[in-house]
Amino acid sequence: PLTLPLARWRQRQGRGDLQKVSVDGVWLGPDDDLESLEMWLDVLPLIALDFPSFRDGRGYSQAYLLRTRLGWEGELRAIGDVLRDQLSHMRQCGFTSFAVREDKSPEDALKGLAGMSVLYGRSVIEPRPLFRRR
């Protein structure tokens, strides 16, 4: 699937080029404004959130806001410096697909999704905290 950085996606959208080439999604960096995409969310099947560094957690907040505040339900992909240890938490924040670093094994990374079976706090996929689930 063709995913364009936000600036290029906007440029092509403004010229009407998105219909000429199949563009499946937009790629957002940690500094990009999510709410500027609000009017386009119903036509975007894919949003990729970039993690430029393992230590940069802004993508988690972006994912949570996309799912909760903006109500977006499309494919949400984590890209960039994505490692096995992050996948379970990323899923809890609303990510549905992951592109792990090229130097890491995708098969090994999938083991990260089996990390935690029960979470105490709430998340995008389970909005009720554990003490409310009784």
Buried (B, 14 or more C-beta within 10 A) or exposed (E): EEBBBBEEBBEBBEEEEBEEEEBBBBBBBBEBEBEEBBEBBEEBEBBBBBBBEEEBBBBBEBBBBBBEEEEBEBBBBBBBBBBBEBBBBBBBBBBBEBBBBEEEEEEEBEEBEEBEEEBEEBBBEBEEEEEEEE
